[in-house]
């Protein structure tokens, strides 16, 4: 993954607001990167642009060798369906679907014949093999986030984007989820891009990028330029 001089501006009643200002980074395959900074620093906006959920006002982004900033929304969606998994603070599970159906959904949308079996196997991996028929309202916050992790990893994504994955959990449950996240990330050899306020969590990643008022103020390691970047 690579971003070059990414900026994001939006119009407001008081004039143009700059959310990101010429942010550049490169992430090699299998690396984990924490994006840190205070609220309003542009972390989630940057994550959305890197994932192809939003477009920058200026700059270019490559995801899994595709220049997603040169694509339309339909093309970006195809790249996301094959290459990307997401874990959100608010879980983003569909209340009308049970745990198994929530995990199956991305595979079914892609037409995967093994979507059911893959979903059942990975739910068992996250310790919810006996809860596949339960709906989100019947699950605790920690169990819902484990379902979200299972859904994210079920399609074996090249890149996993996680936005404050423990933000709605108590400390003990959050620690359990983070252990599971990093274990599965190693097992699947996934590139991890993590937005967090938690310094302890950021320190577990290979590198950190700190934003302040939309600008890069610190990178914990030099930007890498290996041939195995995604």
Buried (B, 14 or more C-beta within 10 A) or exposed (E): BBBBEBBBBEEEEEEEEBBBBBBBBBBBBBBBBBBBBEEEBBBBBBBBBBBBBBBBBBBBBBBBEBEBBEBEEEEBBBBBBBBBBBBBBEBBBEEEBBBBBBBBBBBEEEEBEEBBEBBBBBBEBBBBEEBBEBBBEEBEBBBBBBBBBBBBBBBEBBBBBBBBBBBBBEEEBBBBBBEBBBEBBEEBEBBBBBBBBBEEBBEBBBBBBBBBBBBBEEBBEEEBEEEEBB
